Amino acid sequence: MSNTNLSNTEEKLNLVYFLDGKTYINITNACTNSCVFCLRNDKDDVKGAYMWHKGAKITADDVIAQIKEKKENIKNEIVFCGYGEPLARYSEVIEVAKYIRKNMADLKIRINTNGHGNFIAKRNIVTELAPLVDSISISLNAQNEEVYNKISKPSFEGAYKAMLDFAKLCVEEGIDTTLSVVSGFKPEVYSVDVEACKEIALNLGAKFRAREWIQNGY
């Protein structure tokens, strides 16, 4: 498969990287949010793996090529998560997930997302994701739209509702769905009500996770 889109920056781009025994796919740097706690605000790498694409147009073939190169080290689960919103490139995510399902059937597939996939695609893509992914983790981030906008700084109006609607569809399609918040990040400024967030998740039929903010990143 050709990686011509990566040109001379190919050796610097980490589309497939490893963290704590899991494999991650860094498919894009684009994002509809600009979260105040995002690690990419403070560093360029994850465990030494440089995360920026430097404007390169990443294709599904590019990602699949790196999966093949690193296949011996890929075990148990592969997660779409990097320095960007994976579903900003939903077509490529679907294509790569199809490859994994066909050629690495024992692997679990997870997507970590801000829940804006349907807004980005302008249609419901959850029905396409459901046969391909085992689980999805959605950044709830806050108990209401006001706090969400303060923390997530979305690029469009109605982002909070779009995220909740996406989560509801994931649950309805039978995807193992978790809603998450980041706790401990400047609590005196960003008033996240963890218990209220947990109630929102459970009422949607989803799981809930509160993860501690990592001050120095990975």
Steps between C-alpha positions, in 0.01 A plus 500: 500500500621846415581763760566777250288745698746482787792607277818592686331529840405131513772402747376762747131405491364255752165376375524186715652535847508311828407598856470278808485183294227624268514607137369839390426650160579868457304557180454879505591821679167666416250552781168678552595570863790683659482354850682694770656183645611344170856366519583632157486854638815426700702234315559354156540134584361199685778291652739640244268439202465830315130567445480783246440427131650825371218550252542160333181352355469166676316222319362168620774331296765693696357377830459142377862501383620591850270238653668240278847627594426484873271198498724285721461749786124548465304298754153487656357842413552778249367848579429790266640783712775754442556874470166564334141379469505162320153544353611817326627234256206263542533348150863405568412368847233276348737376230778421749255332739377280215860397429557413868176301519594300191870443567541522879171360621618432856560871569248714683435839338423814700448862400572788737292790372351837589168377363477741209522236227144543376536878492820466299350246256163678481334161538475210743823299478432298816325228299819461294723490808290251697604184309865601512577628851476322833489811715494876486609756759335841467626816671201628697727749677228686690155483657345770283556702185633808681782313673560286190555806282739643757706181515473359149491826302311344208521652154124489438177575684302212645807283549391373843165376371666352190732301728213373718292405196798309359544317831134404507522355150811300595315345794196426283721327241641272769852643509669471840489873580681693772464871574802659664606814683839632604514575870756700692583757232485845664185419698485857628444615139326211325218379723437145378229325701620141473192349662265691270707383202478142621123529523482630142702203376298241689170655390612461140578134565874557474788428735686783672865575561664787686868515413750706689675780313863407429696814571816409310337283237623158395 
